[in-house]
Amino acid sequence: MKKLNTLFLGILSVFALLMSEPIQAKDVIITKSELPKKALAFMDTHFNGKTIQLVEKDVDLLTVSYKVTFADQVEIEFDKKGEWDEVDGNKAPLPTTFILAPIVTYVKTNYPEAHIVKIDKETRLFEVKLDNGLELEFSKSGVFKRIDN
C-alpha cells in the first residue's frame, strides 16, 4: 500500500510539473528570418512594405505557433508550418488578396461600405469581422453560413 501511495504521489508530481505555467507555454522573441518559409512568403506577397515591430514564437507543450505584429498594429498568427490562422487589422481594413474570392465578393455585394478588419481560420469555417461591427461565418469553401452574434 505504501508503494502504491508513493507511486501515485510521484505521478501526480510529474503531472503537476508538466502542467505548470513555465513549462506549458513560452513566448520567445525571434527574428523574421526564423519564421517558416511559408509565413515569409505570405507576408512578402500580401503585406510587403510593412514594418515589422515584433515576431514571437509561442511554444506550448505540444504545439508551436508564431505571431507577427507590424508597426501599424496589424497582427498575423501562423501555425508551425507557416499557414496563417488569424489576421487582425485591429480595426484597420485588411488587404483581401489572401482571402477566398467568394468571401470578398459576398462582403462587397452585401456590405459595400464595409471592410474586412479581421479573419480567423477555424477548423471548419472562417470567421470574418467587418468594420461595421458585424461578424460573419463562412464555410471552408467560402460559402456564407450566418451572421455571428
VOMIBA-652935 format. One record per residue: residue in one letter; residue number from 1; x, y, z of N, C-alpha, C in turn. Coordinates in nm, 2 decimals. Layout:
// residues N
<r a	k NUM	n.east X	n.north Y	n.up Z	ca.east X	ca.north Y	ca.up Z	c.east X	c.north Y	c.up Z>
...
// end
This chain:
// residues 149
<r m	k 1	n.east 0.08	n.north -0.12	n.up 0.00	ca.east 0.00	ca.north 0.00	ca.up 0.00	c.east 0.09	c.north 0.13	c.up 0.00>
<r k	k 2	n.east 0.20	n.north 0.12	n.up 0.08	ca.east 0.29	ca.north 0.24	ca.up 0.08	c.east 0.35	c.north 0.26	c.up -0.05>
<r k	k 3	n.east 0.38	n.north 0.15	n.up -0.13	ca.east 0.44	ca.north 0.17	ca.up -0.26	c.east 0.34	c.north 0.23	c.up -0.36>
<r l	k 4	n.east 0.22	n.north 0.19	n.up -0.34	ca.east 0.11	ca.north 0.25	ca.up -0.43	c.east 0.09	c.north 0.40	c.up -0.40>
<r n	k 5	n.east 0.09	n.north 0.44	n.up -0.28	ca.east 0.08	ca.north 0.58	ca.up -0.24	c.east 0.20	c.north 0.66	c.up -0.30>
<r t	k 6	n.east 0.32	n.north 0.60	n.up -0.28	ca.east 0.44	ca.north 0.67	ca.up -0.33	c.east 0.44	c.north 0.68	c.up -0.48>
<r l	k 7	n.east 0.39	n.north 0.58	n.up -0.55	ca.east 0.38	ca.north 0.58	ca.up -0.70	c.east 0.28	c.north 0.69	c.up -0.74>
<r f	k 8	n.east 0.16	n.north 0.69	n.up -0.68	ca.east 0.06	ca.north 0.79	ca.up -0.71	c.east 0.11	c.north 0.93	c.up -0.68>
<r l	k 9	n.east 0.18	n.north 0.95	n.up -0.58	ca.east 0.23	ca.north 1.08	ca.up -0.55	c.east 0.34	c.north 1.12	c.up -0.65>
<r g	k 10	n.east 0.42	n.north 1.03	n.up -0.69	ca.east 0.52	ca.north 1.06	ca.up -0.80	c.east 0.45	c.north 1.10	c.up -0.93>
<r i	k 11	n.east 0.35	n.north 1.02	n.up -0.97	ca.east 0.28	ca.north 1.05	ca.up -1.09	c.east 0.21	c.north 1.19	c.up -1.08>
<r l	k 12	n.east 0.15	n.north 1.21	n.up -0.97	ca.east 0.08	ca.north 1.34	ca.up -0.95	c.east 0.18	c.north 1.46	c.up -0.96>
<r s	k 13	n.east 0.30	n.north 1.44	n.up -0.90	ca.east 0.41	ca.north 1.54	ca.up -0.90	c.east 0.45	c.north 1.57	c.up -1.04>
<r v	k 14	n.east 0.48	n.north 1.46	n.up -1.12	ca.east 0.52	ca.north 1.48	ca.up -1.26	c.east 0.41	c.north 1.55	c.up -1.34>
<r f	k 15	n.east 0.29	n.north 1.51	n.up -1.32	ca.east 0.18	ca.north 1.58	ca.up -1.39	c.east 0.17	c.north 1.73	c.up -1.36>
<r a	k 16	n.east 0.18	n.north 1.76	n.up -1.23	ca.east 0.18	ca.north 1.90	ca.up -1.19	c.east 0.29	c.north 1.98	c.up -1.25>
<r l	k 17	n.east 0.41	n.north 1.92	n.up -1.26	ca.east 0.53	ca.north 1.98	ca.up -1.31	c.east 0.51	c.north 2.01	c.up -1.46>
<r l	k 18	n.east 0.45	n.north 1.91	n.up -1.53	ca.east 0.43	ca.north 1.93	ca.up -1.68	c.east 0.32	c.north 2.03	c.up -1.71>
<r m	k 19	n.east 0.23	n.north 2.05	n.up -1.62	ca.east 0.12	ca.north 2.14	ca.up -1.64	c.east 0.15	c.north 2.28	c.up -1.58>
<r s	k 20	n.east 0.26	n.north 2.30	n.up -1.52	ca.east 0.29	ca.north 2.43	ca.up -1.46	c.east 0.32	c.north 2.53	c.up -1.57>
<r e	k 21	n.east 0.29	n.north 2.66	n.up -1.55	ca.east 0.29	ca.north 2.76	ca.up -1.65	c.east 0.43	c.north 2.78	c.up -1.72>
<r p	k 22	n.east 0.54	n.north 2.78	n.up -1.65	ca.east 0.67	ca.north 2.80	ca.up -1.72	c.east 0.70	c.north 2.69	c.up -1.82>
<r i	k 23	n.east 0.66	n.north 2.57	n.up -1.80	ca.east 0.68	ca.north 2.46	ca.up -1.89	c.east 0.58	c.north 2.46	c.up -2.00>
<r q	k 24	n.east 0.45	n.north 2.49	n.up -1.96	ca.east 0.34	ca.north 2.47	ca.up -2.05	c.east 0.35	c.north 2.57	c.up -2.17>
<r a	k 25	n.east 0.38	n.north 2.69	n.up -2.15	ca.east 0.38	ca.north 2.79	ca.up -2.26	c.east 0.50	c.north 2.89	c.up -2.24>
<r k	k 26	n.east 0.56	n.north 2.91	n.up -2.36	ca.east 0.67	ca.north 3.00	ca.up -2.35	c.east 0.67	c.north 3.09	c.up -2.48>
<r d	k 27	n.east 0.66	n.north 3.22	n.up -2.47	ca.east 0.67	ca.north 3.31	ca.up -2.58	c.east 0.82	c.north 3.36	c.up -2.59>
<r v	k 28	n.east 0.87	n.north 3.34	n.up -2.71	ca.east 1.01	ca.north 3.38	ca.up -2.73	c.east 1.01	c.north 3.48	c.up -2.85>
<r i	k 29	n.east 1.09	n.north 3.59	n.up -2.83	ca.east 1.10	ca.north 3.69	ca.up -2.94	c.east 1.21	c.north 3.63	c.up -3.03>
<r i	k 30	n.east 1.17	n.north 3.63	n.up -3.16	ca.east 1.26	ca.north 3.58	ca.up -3.26	c.east 1.28	c.north 3.68	c.up -3.37>
<r t	k 31	n.east 1.36	n.north 3.65	n.up -3.47	ca.east 1.38	ca.north 3.74	ca.up -3.59	c.east 1.29	c.north 3.69	c.up -3.70>
<r k	k 32	n.east 1.26	n.north 3.78	n.up -3.79	ca.east 1.18	ca.north 3.75	ca.up -3.91	c.east 1.23	c.north 3.63	c.up -3.98>
<r s	k 33	n.east 1.36	n.north 3.62	n.up -3.99	ca.east 1.42	ca.north 3.51	ca.up -4.07	c.east 1.40	c.north 3.37	c.up -4.00>
<r e	k 34	n.east 1.36	n.north 3.37	n.up -3.88	ca.east 1.34	ca.north 3.24	ca.up -3.81	c.east 1.19	c.north 3.19	c.up -3.83>
<r l	k 35	n.east 1.11	n.north 3.27	n.up -3.90	ca.east 0.98	ca.north 3.22	ca.up -3.93	c.east 0.98	c.north 3.11	c.up -4.04>
<r p	k 36	n.east 0.88	n.north 3.03	n.up -4.05	ca.east 0.87	ca.north 2.93	ca.up -4.15	c.east 0.87	c.north 3.00	c.up -4.29>
<r k	k 37	n.east 0.92	n.north 2.93	n.up -4.39	ca.east 0.93	ca.north 2.99	ca.up -4.53	c.east 0.79	c.north 3.03	c.up -4.58>
<r k	k 38	n.east 0.69	n.north 2.95	n.up -4.55	ca.east 0.55	ca.north 2.99	ca.up -4.60	c.east 0.50	c.north 3.12	c.up -4.54>
<r a	k 39	n.east 0.53	n.north 3.14	n.up -4.41	ca.east 0.49	ca.north 3.26	ca.up -4.34	c.east 0.57	c.north 3.38	c.up -4.41>
<r l	k 40	n.east 0.69	n.north 3.37	n.up -4.44	ca.east 0.77	ca.north 3.47	ca.up -4.50	c.east 0.71	c.north 3.50	c.up -4.64>
<r a	k 41	n.east 0.68	n.north 3.40	n.up -4.71	ca.east 0.62	ca.north 3.42	ca.up -4.85	c.east 0.49	c.north 3.49	c.up -4.84>
<r f	k 42	n.east 0.41	n.north 3.45	n.up -4.74	ca.east 0.27	ca.north 3.51	ca.up -4.72	c.east 0.29	c.north 3.66	c.up -4.69>
<r m	k 43	n.east 0.38	n.north 3.70	n.up -4.60	ca.east 0.40	ca.north 3.84	ca.up -4.57	c.east 0.45	c.north 3.92	c.up -4.69>
<r d	k 44	n.east 0.55	n.north 3.86	n.up -4.76	ca.east 0.61	ca.north 3.93	ca.up -4.88	c.east 0.50	c.north 3.95	c.up -4.99>
<r t	k 45	n.east 0.41	n.north 3.86	n.up -5.00	ca.east 0.30	ca.north 3.87	ca.up -5.10	c.east 0.19	c.north 3.97	c.up -5.06>
<r h	k 46	n.east 0.14	n.north 3.96	n.up -4.94	ca.east 0.02	ca.north 4.03	ca.up -4.90	c.east 0.05	c.north 4.15	c.up -4.81>
<r f	k 47	n.east 0.17	n.north 4.16	n.up -4.75	ca.east 0.20	ca.north 4.27	ca.up -4.65	c.east 0.33	c.north 4.33	c.up -4.68>
<r n	k 48	n.east 0.37	n.north 4.33	n.up -4.81	ca.east 0.50	ca.north 4.38	ca.up -4.85	c.east 0.51	c.north 4.53	c.up -4.82>
<r g	k 49	n.east 0.63	n.north 4.57	n.up -4.76	ca.east 0.65	ca.north 4.71	ca.up -4.73	c.east 0.61	c.north 4.75	c.up -4.59>
<r k	k 50	n.east 0.54	n.north 4.66	n.up -4.52	ca.east 0.50	ca.north 4.70	ca.up -4.38	c.east 0.62	c.north 4.67	c.up -4.29>
<r t	k 51	n.east 0.63	n.north 4.76	n.up -4.19	ca.east 0.74	ca.north 4.74	ca.up -4.10	c.east 0.70	c.north 4.65	c.up -3.98>
<r i	k 52	n.east 0.79	n.north 4.55	n.up -3.96	ca.east 0.76	ca.north 4.45	ca.up -3.85	c.east 0.81	c.north 4.51	c.up -3.72>
<r q	k 53	n.east 0.72	n.north 4.51	n.up -3.62	ca.east 0.76	ca.north 4.56	ca.up -3.49	c.east 0.80	c.north 4.45	c.up -3.40>
<r l	k 54	n.east 0.74	n.north 4.33	n.up -3.41	ca.east 0.77	ca.north 4.22	ca.up -3.32	c.east 0.73	c.north 4.09	c.up -3.38>
<r v	k 55	n.east 0.82	n.north 3.98	n.up -3.36	ca.east 0.80	ca.north 3.85	ca.up -3.41	c.east 0.81	c.north 3.76	c.up -3.29>
<r e	k 56	n.east 0.71	n.north 3.68	n.up -3.26	ca.east 0.71	ca.north 3.59	ca.up -3.14	c.east 0.69	c.north 3.45	c.up -3.18>
<r k	k 57	n.east 0.75	n.north 3.36	n.up -3.11	ca.east 0.73	ca.north 3.22	ca.up -3.13	c.east 0.67	c.north 3.17	c.up -3.00>
<r d	k 58	n.east 0.55	n.north 3.11	n.up -3.01	ca.east 0.48	ca.north 3.06	ca.up -2.89	c.east 0.50	c.north 2.91	c.up -2.88>
<r v	k 59	n.east 0.57	n.north 2.86	n.up -2.78	ca.east 0.60	ca.north 2.72	ca.up -2.77	c.east 0.51	c.north 2.66	c.up -2.65>
<r d	k 60	n.east 0.41	n.north 2.58	n.up -2.68	ca.east 0.33	ca.north 2.52	ca.up -2.58	c.east 0.38	c.north 2.37	c.up -2.57>
<r l	k 61	n.east 0.32	n.north 2.30	n.up -2.48	ca.east 0.37	ca.north 2.16	ca.up -2.46	c.east 0.37	c.north 2.08	c.up -2.59>
<r l	k 62	n.east 0.27	n.north 2.09	n.up -2.67	ca.east 0.26	ca.north 2.01	ca.up -2.79	c.east 0.25	c.north 2.09	c.up -2.92>
<r t	k 63	n.east 0.25	n.north 2.22	n.up -2.92	ca.east 0.23	ca.north 2.30	ca.up -3.04	c.east 0.33	c.north 2.42	c.up -3.04>
<r v	k 64	n.east 0.35	n.north 2.46	n.up -3.16	ca.east 0.43	ca.north 2.58	ca.up -3.19	c.east 0.35	c.north 2.67	c.up -3.28>
<r s	k 65	n.east 0.35	n.north 2.80	n.up -3.25	ca.east 0.28	ca.north 2.90	ca.up -3.33	c.east 0.37	c.north 3.03	c.up -3.34>
<r y	k 66	n.east 0.33	n.north 3.11	n.up -3.43	ca.east 0.41	ca.north 3.24	ca.up -3.45	c.east 0.31	c.north 3.35	c.up -3.45>
<r k	k 67	n.east 0.36	n.north 3.47	n.up -3.41	ca.east 0.27	ca.north 3.59	ca.up -3.42	c.east 0.36	c.north 3.70	c.up -3.46>
<r v	k 68	n.east 0.32	n.north 3.77	n.up -3.57	ca.east 0.39	ca.north 3.89	ca.up -3.62	c.east 0.31	c.north 4.01	c.up -3.60>
<r t	k 69	n.east 0.36	n.north 4.11	n.up -3.54	ca.east 0.30	ca.north 4.24	ca.up -3.52	c.east 0.37	c.north 4.34	c.up -3.60>
<r f	k 70	n.east 0.29	n.north 4.42	n.up -3.68	ca.east 0.35	ca.north 4.52	ca.up -3.76	c.east 0.34	c.north 4.66	c.up -3.69>
<r a	k 71	n.east 0.42	n.north 4.75	n.up -3.74	ca.east 0.42	ca.north 4.89	ca.up -3.67	c.east 0.28	c.north 4.95	c.up -3.67>
<r d	k 72	n.east 0.19	n.north 4.92	n.up -3.77	ca.east 0.06	ca.north 4.98	ca.up -3.77	c.east -0.04	c.north 4.89	c.up -3.69>
<r q	k 73	n.east 0.01	n.north 4.80	n.up -3.61	ca.east -0.07	ca.north 4.71	ca.up -3.52	c.east -0.14	c.north 4.60	c.up -3.58>
<r v	k 74	n.east -0.12	n.north 4.58	n.up -3.71	ca.east -0.18	ca.north 4.46	ca.up -3.78	c.east -0.10	c.north 4.34	c.up -3.72>
<r e	k 75	n.east -0.18	n.north 4.23	n.up -3.69	ca.east -0.12	ca.north 4.11	ca.up -3.63	c.east -0.16	c.north 3.99	c.up -3.72>
<r i	k 76	n.east -0.06	n.north 3.90	n.up -3.74	ca.east -0.08	ca.north 3.78	ca.up -3.81	c.east -0.03	c.north 3.66	c.up -3.72>
<r e	k 77	n.east -0.12	n.north 3.56	n.up -3.71	ca.east -0.08	ca.north 3.44	ca.up -3.64	c.east -0.06	c.north 3.33	c.up -3.74>
<r f	k 78	n.east 0.05	n.north 3.26	n.up -3.72	ca.east 0.08	ca.north 3.14	ca.up -3.81	c.east 0.09	c.north 3.02	c.up -3.73>
<r d	k 79	n.east 0.06	n.north 2.90	n.up -3.79	ca.east 0.08	ca.north 2.77	ca.up -3.73	c.east 0.23	c.north 2.73	c.up -3.75>
<r k	k 80	n.east 0.26	n.north 2.62	n.up -3.70	ca.east 0.40	ca.north 2.57	ca.up -3.71	c.east 0.45	c.north 2.55	c.up -3.85>
<r k	k 81	n.east 0.36	n.north 2.53	n.up -3.95	ca.east 0.40	ca.north 2.52	ca.up -4.09	c.east 0.41	c.north 2.65	c.up -4.16>
<r g	k 82	n.east 0.36	n.north 2.76	n.up -4.10	ca.east 0.37	ca.north 2.89	ca.up -4.16	c.east 0.24	c.north 2.93	c.up -4.23>
<r e	k 83	n.east 0.13	n.north 2.85	n.up -4.21	ca.east 0.00	ca.north 2.88	ca.up -4.26	c.east -0.06	c.north 2.98	c.up -4.17>
<r w	k 84	n.east -0.13	n.north 3.08	n.up -4.23	ca.east -0.19	ca.north 3.18	ca.up -4.14	c.east -0.32	c.north 3.12	c.up -4.07>
<r d	k 85	n.east -0.33	n.north 3.16	n.up -3.95	ca.east -0.45	ca.north 3.12	ca.up -3.87	c.east -0.55	c.north 3.23	c.up -3.85>
<r e	k 86	n.east -0.49	n.north 3.35	n.up -3.83	ca.east -0.57	ca.north 3.47	ca.up -3.80	c.east -0.49	c.north 3.59	c.up -3.85>
<r v	k 87	n.east -0.57	n.north 3.69	n.up -3.90	ca.east -0.51	ca.north 3.82	ca.up -3.94	c.east -0.60	c.north 3.92	c.up -3.88>
<r d	k 88	n.east -0.55	n.north 4.01	n.up -3.80	ca.east -0.62	ca.north 4.11	ca.up -3.73	c.east -0.57	c.north 4.25	c.up -3.76>
<r g	k 89	n.east -0.65	n.north 4.33	n.up -3.83	ca.east -0.61	ca.north 4.46	ca.up -3.86	c.east -0.63	c.north 4.56	c.up -3.74>
<r n	k 90	n.east -0.68	n.north 4.51	n.up -3.63	ca.east -0.71	ca.north 4.60	ca.up -3.52	c.east -0.79	c.north 4.72	c.up -3.56>
<r k	k 91	n.east -0.90	n.north 4.70	n.up -3.63	ca.east -1.00	ca.north 4.80	ca.up -3.68	c.east -0.96	c.north 4.86	c.up -3.81>
<r a	k 92	n.east -0.84	n.north 4.83	n.up -3.86	ca.east -0.80	ca.north 4.88	ca.up -3.99	c.east -0.83	c.north 4.78	c.up -4.10>
<r p	k 93	n.east -0.87	n.north 4.82	n.up -4.22	ca.east -0.90	ca.north 4.73	ca.up -4.33	c.east -0.78	c.north 4.64	c.up -4.37>
<r l	k 94	n.east -0.81	n.north 4.52	n.up -4.40	ca.east -0.71	ca.north 4.42	ca.up -4.44	c.east -0.70	c.north 4.42	c.up -4.59>
<r p	k 95	n.east -0.58	n.north 4.38	n.up -4.64	ca.east -0.58	ca.north 4.35	ca.up -4.79	c.east -0.66	c.north 4.22	c.up -4.81>
<r t	k 96	n.east -0.73	n.north 4.21	n.up -4.92	ca.east -0.82	ca.north 4.10	ca.up -4.94	c.east -0.75	c.north 3.99	c.up -5.04>
<r t	k 97	n.east -0.63	n.north 4.01	n.up -5.08	ca.east -0.57	ca.north 3.93	ca.up -5.17	c.east -0.55	c.north 3.78	c.up -5.12>
<r f	k 98	n.east -0.55	n.north 3.76	n.up -4.99	ca.east -0.53	ca.north 3.63	ca.up -4.94	c.east -0.66	c.north 3.56	c.up -4.89>
<r i	k 99	n.east -0.77	n.north 3.64	n.up -4.90	ca.east -0.90	ca.north 3.59	ca.up -4.86	c.east -0.97	c.north 3.53	c.up -4.98>
<r l	k 100	n.east -1.04	n.north 3.41	n.up -4.95	ca.east -1.11	ca.north 3.35	ca.up -5.06	c.east -1.20	c.north 3.44	c.up -5.14>
<r a	k 101	n.east -1.20	n.north 3.43	n.up -5.27	ca.east -1.28	ca.north 3.52	ca.up -5.35	c.east -1.43	c.north 3.52	c.up -5.32>
<r p	k 102	n.east -1.49	n.north 3.41	n.up -5.29	ca.east -1.63	ca.north 3.41	ca.up -5.26	c.east -1.66	c.north 3.50	c.up -5.13>
<r i	k 103	n.east -1.57	n.north 3.50	n.up -5.03	ca.east -1.59	ca.north 3.58	ca.up -4.91	c.east -1.58	c.north 3.72	c.up -4.95>
<r v	k 104	n.east -1.48	n.north 3.76	n.up -5.02	ca.east -1.46	ca.north 3.90	ca.up -5.06	c.east -1.58	c.north 3.95	c.up -5.14>
<r t	k 105	n.east -1.63	n.north 3.87	n.up -5.24	ca.east -1.74	ca.north 3.90	ca.up -5.32	c.east -1.87	c.north 3.92	c.up -5.23>
<r y	k 106	n.east -1.89	n.north 3.83	n.up -5.14	ca.east -2.01	ca.north 3.84	ca.up -5.05	c.east -2.01	c.north 3.97	c.up -4.97>
<r v	k 107	n.east -1.89	n.north 4.00	n.up -4.92	ca.east -1.88	ca.north 4.12	ca.up -4.84	c.east -1.91	c.north 4.25	c.up -4.92>
<r k	k 108	n.east -1.84	n.north 4.25	n.up -5.04	ca.east -1.86	ca.north 4.37	ca.up -5.13	c.east -2.00	c.north 4.38	c.up -5.18>
<r t	k 109	n.east -2.07	n.north 4.27	n.up -5.21	ca.east -2.20	ca.north 4.27	ca.up -5.26	c.east -2.30	c.north 4.31	c.up -5.15>
<r n	k 110	n.east -2.29	n.north 4.25	n.up -5.03	ca.east -2.39	ca.north 4.27	ca.up -4.93	c.east -2.36	c.north 4.39	c.up -4.83>
<r y	k 111	n.east -2.24	n.north 4.42	n.up -4.82	ca.east -2.19	ca.north 4.53	ca.up -4.73	c.east -2.09	c.north 4.62	c.up -4.80>
<r p	k 112	n.east -2.14	n.north 4.69	n.up -4.91	ca.east -2.04	ca.north 4.76	ca.up -5.00	c.east -1.96	c.north 4.87	c.up -4.92>
<r e	k 113	n.east -2.01	n.north 4.92	n.up -4.82	ca.east -1.94	ca.north 5.03	ca.up -4.74	c.east -1.85	c.north 4.97	c.up -4.64>
<r a	k 114	n.east -1.85	n.north 4.84	n.up -4.61	ca.east -1.78	ca.north 4.78	ca.up -4.50	c.east -1.65	c.north 4.72	c.up -4.55>
<r h	k 115	n.east -1.55	n.north 4.71	n.up -4.46	ca.east -1.42	ca.north 4.64	ca.up -4.49	c.east -1.40	c.north 4.53	c.up -4.39>
<r i	k 116	n.east -1.32	n.north 4.43	n.up -4.44	ca.east -1.28	ca.north 4.32	ca.up -4.35	c.east -1.17	c.north 4.37	c.up -4.26>
<r v	k 117	n.east -1.18	n.north 4.36	n.up -4.13	ca.east -1.08	ca.north 4.41	ca.up -4.04	c.east -1.02	c.north 4.29	c.up -3.96>
<r k	k 118	n.east -1.08	n.north 4.17	n.up -3.97	ca.east -1.02	ca.north 4.06	ca.up -3.90	c.east -1.08	c.north 3.93	c.up -3.97>
<r i	k 119	n.east -0.99	n.north 3.83	n.up -3.99	ca.east -1.03	ca.north 3.70	ca.up -4.04	c.east -0.96	c.north 3.59	c.up -3.96>
<r d	k 120	n.east -1.04	n.north 3.49	n.up -3.92	ca.east -0.99	ca.north 3.38	ca.up -3.83	c.east -1.02	c.north 3.25	c.up -3.90>
<r k	k 121	n.east -0.92	n.north 3.17	n.up -3.92	ca.east -0.94	ca.north 3.04	ca.up -3.99	c.east -0.96	c.north 2.94	c.up -3.88>
<r e	k 122	n.east -1.08	n.north 2.88	n.up -3.87	ca.east -1.11	ca.north 2.78	ca.up -3.77	c.east -1.11	c.north 2.64	c.up -3.84>
<r t	k 123	n.east -1.13	n.north 2.54	n.up -3.77	ca.east -1.12	ca.north 2.40	ca.up -3.83	c.east -1.22	c.north 2.38	c.up -3.94>
<r r	k 124	n.east -1.34	n.north 2.43	n.up -3.93	ca.east -1.45	ca.north 2.41	ca.up -4.03	c.east -1.50	c.north 2.53	c.up -4.09>
<r l	k 125	n.east -1.45	n.north 2.65	n.up -4.05	ca.east -1.51	ca.north 2.77	ca.up -4.11	c.east -1.41	c.north 2.89	c.up -4.10>
<r f	k 126	n.east -1.45	n.north 3.00	n.up -4.16	ca.east -1.38	ca.north 3.12	ca.up -4.15	c.east -1.47	c.north 3.22	c.up -4.07>
<r e	k 127	n.east -1.42	n.north 3.29	n.up -3.97	ca.east -1.49	ca.north 3.40	ca.up -3.90	c.east -1.43	c.north 3.53	c.up -3.96>
<r v	k 128	n.east -1.52	n.north 3.61	n.up -4.00	ca.east -1.48	ca.north 3.74	ca.up -4.06	c.east -1.55	c.north 3.85	c.up -3.99>
<r k	k 129	n.east -1.47	n.north 3.95	n.up -3.94	ca.east -1.52	ca.north 4.07	ca.up -3.87	c.east -1.51	c.north 4.19	c.up -3.97>
<r l	k 130	n.east -1.62	n.north 4.26	n.up -3.97	ca.east -1.62	ca.north 4.38	ca.up -4.06	c.east -1.61	c.north 4.51	c.up -3.97>
<r d	k 131	n.east -1.57	n.north 4.62	n.up -4.03	ca.east -1.55	ca.north 4.74	ca.up -3.96	c.east -1.68	c.north 4.81	c.up -3.91>
<r n	k 132	n.east -1.79	n.north 4.75	n.up -3.96	ca.east -1.92	ca.north 4.80	ca.up -3.91	c.east -1.97	c.north 4.72	c.up -3.78>
<r g	k 133	n.east -1.89	n.north 4.63	n.up -3.74	ca.east -1.92	ca.north 4.55	ca.up -3.62	c.east -1.98	c.north 4.41	c.up -3.64>
<r l	k 134	n.east -2.02	n.north 4.39	n.up -3.76	ca.east -2.08	ca.north 4.25	ca.up -3.79	c.east -1.97	c.north 4.15	c.up -3.80>
<r e	k 135	n.east -2.01	n.north 4.03	n.up -3.75	ca.east -1.92	ca.north 3.91	ca.up -3.76	c.east -1.99	c.north 3.81	c.up -3.84>
<r l	k 136	n.east -1.92	n.north 3.76	n.up -3.95	ca.east -1.98	ca.north 3.67	ca.up -4.04	c.east -1.91	c.north 3.54	c.up -4.04>
<r e	k 137	n.east -1.98	n.north 3.43	n.up -4.06	ca.east -1.92	ca.north 3.30	ca.up -4.07	c.east -1.94	c.north 3.24	c.up -4.21>
<r f	k 138	n.east -1.83	n.north 3.18	n.up -4.26	ca.east -1.83	ca.north 3.12	ca.up -4.39	c.east -1.77	c.north 2.98	c.up -4.38>
<r s	k 139	n.east -1.82	n.north 2.90	n.up -4.48	ca.east -1.76	ca.north 2.76	ca.up -4.48	c.east -1.62	c.north 2.76	c.up -4.53>
<r k	k 140	n.east -1.55	n.north 2.65	n.up -4.52	ca.east -1.41	ca.north 2.65	ca.up -4.57	c.east -1.40	c.north 2.68	c.up -4.72>
<r s	k 141	n.east -1.51	n.north 2.66	n.up -4.79	ca.east -1.51	ca.north 2.69	ca.up -4.94	c.east -1.55	c.north 2.83	c.up -4.97>
<r g	k 142	n.east -1.59	n.north 2.91	n.up -4.86	ca.east -1.62	ca.north 3.05	ca.up -4.88	c.east -1.77	c.north 3.08	c.up -4.89>
<r v	k 143	n.east -1.85	n.north 2.98	n.up -4.86	ca.east -2.00	ca.north 2.99	ca.up -4.87	c.east -2.05	c.north 3.06	c.up -4.74>
<r f	k 144	n.east -2.13	n.north 3.16	n.up -4.75	ca.east -2.18	ca.north 3.23	ca.up -4.64	c.east -2.27	c.north 3.13	c.up -4.56>
<r k	k 145	n.east -2.25	n.north 3.13	n.up -4.42	ca.east -2.33	ca.north 3.05	ca.up -4.34	c.east -2.43	c.north 3.13	c.up -4.25>
<r r	k 146	n.east -2.37	n.north 3.23	n.up -4.18	ca.east -2.46	ca.north 3.31	ca.up -4.09	c.east -2.39	c.north 3.43	c.up -4.04>
<r i	k 147	n.east -2.47	n.north 3.52	n.up -3.98	ca.east -2.41	ca.north 3.63	ca.up -3.90	c.east -2.39	c.north 3.58	c.up -3.76>
<r d	k 148	n.east -2.28	n.north 3.60	n.up -3.71	ca.east -2.24	ca.north 3.55	ca.up -3.57	c.east -2.28	c.north 3.66	c.up -3.47>
<r n	k 149	n.east -2.35	n.north 3.62	n.up -3.37	ca.east -2.39	ca.north 3.72	ca.up -3.27	c.east -2.28	c.north 3.74	c.up -3.17>
// end
